[in-house]
């Protein structure tokens, strides 16, 4: 089981929370984000490979692992902060987006269940410092250590216990 | 267009066949026998696939310049399209380089026969993994690791060859011209995706286009890719060598994943 979550940018959170299409919000977040990849929208992506679809179908048939549990917590303190925790057993073919390191998301500090092994596409919005332990650098954010790792196609921040 | 008109009735017949899981069509074409024994893929479609696989396997080196799009369905049902351009160069038996430049990601993927390197310039990070020694096993590892690489289906069919393993129906829909090249248009159905494949007619049976429709997902999101082939790519030692940029740092593969 892997646990995955992402911190949304305010623009995209607004897009969902407003309940109507606020594409202008994406416009704004794209402009403020780093060059390159788009920020997370957390939608459902089309399958991009038949071989991949076969892999996941065979895996589901063999292990009957096709269970998705989605928990959405919206925390509104002055600004919209949207935390999604998706427990996704399908592995590898769900929506995944890179969020570049160093993105300032501009939201209040958020506490979340820091399960060791869970991973995020970006660091928490504030309060992170870089810590080096035994030659390995970690991000220390509100009593939680994250290590930058590669998962699938993307760079992720994994909760660790160094 | 005359070609289009000429093949229309056949296309309609094939559409019905797709809906019926090909049982009617297959039964009509094959000698009478139980429905369980009916072939999922029609002999004509299988012949095109075989021609493509044989030709792909005859290529020692090639490069593909491809443009793809991928739909994403947002929470409120809005279907957004992400685009990507990619360049893939392959040299048998065990070298590969892919450069992806897209809305969602920019990546360099290099396989030098011993190590797989993946680099994300936006993150200034790369990973290097000691891996297997041939393309077929590499593709398996990439699929297992959830790496989405463009044209992986083309590589898979060339290396492994059972892309249709889960297909419940497949047929030639008709003729179609892609980028000025006459192609056979094939349609396949399986439990989680419907897919279409355009294969160049004649001896050079190259795949020219793929469309994959995700089934049972709101909005029926699609992935599509159009491929431009170069059968005489210029390759050198540098082509399949990954040199980490000075500002990039190496990260490790995420440990502790137990879902595999």
Interface residues (C-beta under 8 A of the other chain):
Chain A: X1 X2 X15 X16 X19 X20 X21 X34 X35 X36 X37 X38 X41 X42 X43 X44 X45 X46 X47 X48 X49 X50 X51 X52 X53 X54 X55 X56 X57 X58 X65 X89 X91 X92 X93 X95 X96 X97 X98 X100 X101 X117 X119 X148 X149 X150 X151 X152 X153 X154 X155 X156 X158
Chain B: X68 X70 X71 X72 X73 X74 X75 X76 X78 X80 X82 X103 X104 X105 X106 X107 X118 X120 X121 X122 X123 X124 X125 X127 X139 X143 X144 X145 X146 X147 X148 X150 X152 X153 X156 X160 X163 X165 X166 X188 X190 X191 X192 X193 X195 X210 X212 X213 X214 X217 X218 X221 X222 X223 X251 X252 X253 X254 X255 X256 X257 X258 X259 X260
